[in-house]
Amino acid sequence: MTTLSTAFPPGAPGIGWLATGSRFLWALPLLLSVAFTALVVSWAQDNDRLERMALRRTVIADALSLEAQLSSRLETETVKLRAAAVRLPAPGTDGSRRLAALPEVAAGLDRRWLSVIWLDVNGQIVGEARHDQRPGTQRSAQTEGITLHLVAPTSDERRPQTGQLIARYDPADLIKSRDFWWLAAQYQVQLVTGVDEVIVSTESTGHVAAGETYEMPFGAITDAKLRLTQRVRQPHWFTTLPVILMVGFLALIAAATVLLRRQMNQVATAEHAWRTEAAWRQSLEESALVGLRARDLQGRMLFANRTFCDIVGYTLAELMAQPPSVEEPTQSRNQASKLGVRSEGQETRWRHSDGRMLDVMVFESPLVDGIGQQVGWMGSIVDVTERKRLEELERRQREVLANHARLSTLGEVASTLAHELNQPLTSIVSYSAGIAKALERQPHLDPELVAAAQALSGHASQAGDIVHRIRARLARQDPVLESLHINSIVTHAVTLLQRDLKRAGINVTLDLDANLPRVCMDRIGIEQVISNLVRNAADAIAGTTTEKSITVRTGHSTQPPPGWVTVVVTDTGVGLGGKDIETLTEPFFSTKREGTGLGLAICRSILESHGGGLHAQDAPTAGAQFSFSLPTDTLTMEVN
Ligand code: ADP
């Protein structure tokens, strides 16, 4: 798994070594290439030197060989000329004919001699034989260039000096001989004088070969030199293909290095910016008072800052090891974000590692990668548990204060009412009782009227009792406890409400256990409790269209403490809607438009003053079920 924190740790060794550790590493390829090129160049130079030496040796060897062959050829011609000279007769008339008649002379002229001149001892020409006088010849005895000659004395050891024989020959004929074609193909061969004047050359005049040259004295001709010049010039080492390729390679490497350097500068700049940003981000993350977390699309944790770890009580490693989780609110946020709606903060509840619940605000937005693709969710989390606790505390305190204020006002109102109503109610009670008694004595009177007068008297009497009781409580007098049958209290309370219930179409069923023990109680208080519960049941039924019925059941308590007497009021109304007894009995809690929210609170207080308690639950079928238990007379006695 890749995490943001481990993928880009600011202190991690990155590509900074390129810019810092080896500052000039970028130049390494270039330096290596230069060294390699230098090696290749030195090799090429060395190779060139060796080749030149080998070439020079070859040229020298070829020159020596050519000089030897040419010398030997001239030597041969000289020997042949000498042979002809010794066979000459003594000088006389008709020298030319006699000279031409000599077979050695004729053979020489046919071979390469241009002409042969016979001189006497005084240097006078005795005769001359020319090559172009030979039958079937094609060569001319006249050549344009310089001609050379061979000299042989006509004398020998048997004859004294009588003259000499001179054979003229064309040196070009000598060096252009087909016998040396292989040399002529490679070299320009020249015979030059001591003052560097070209006697003859294998090339036309003016043409100079460019290659390696070698000159050596040509012994066969006095003061002449033989020069061999290579036709093809040996290329310089720096014009050889490897060197040219290497130079090209070097240029490319240099260009690549420049580009690399530029790229590396950009990378180094980007890395520096990234490191700065990462350091900034880390300090921001660490100093942030909100928790930050990043998760992938599957809900796996990618990253969390220290505050987040502190909020949930897990280390980053533990968070990352946890299986992916997608919270409900996150899913809806994800949907919202996918639709392009910016995520509003959502309140949710998380469990801390120590088990307690946390209230947190989660703000999430898409986490995108470098190419703008969503890879997860980035969330900032604010722990609002403490704030909510304080808010709740404050709300409760305000409520308590308000309730206190209302209760004290209520107390004042109650005491005023109790005080002011006491007298009129006492009068109403005595008058209504008088009227009821007077009516009872009248014959033939409408029984309904009598019943109404009796009910009026009963209600007035109950109202008077309640006012008395309130006055007693305000005066901090203990309630008057009597040993009574609970069934009679239930019957009396329901009877007083009977007319109202009938009018509302509510059927009341009394399911009273006749074998119950007496209960020590404040009659007016318990009657008030029962009539309150029945009235509430009637109000709850009023909002329904189903069967309207209330059942009041008395019996032995089935739950501990044993032996107590229980009263259960069950209705077919709207039910409690999940509200518990604590909520229902809070002073001023009411769901009715004109309710005071005090009825159940007063009931609970009355029952608790008897040592009992009030319970509420949803009825098994529909509606609500309120119940209370009271200790029996004997138990109360025992307790007292
Ligand atoms: P009030 O009757 O003035 O509203 P109470 O303290 O008697 O005050 O009742 C408080 C609230 O308890 C009622 O507003 C009602 O919401 C709820 N309640 C009481 N009895 C019942 C019942 N039998 N069924 C459903 N809700 C009830």
Residues whose N, C-alpha, C, O or C-beta is under 5 A from the ligand:
A	BS01	ADP	N536 A537 A540 G573 G575 L576 L584 F589 S590 T591 K592 G595 T596 G597 L598 G599 L600 A601 A624
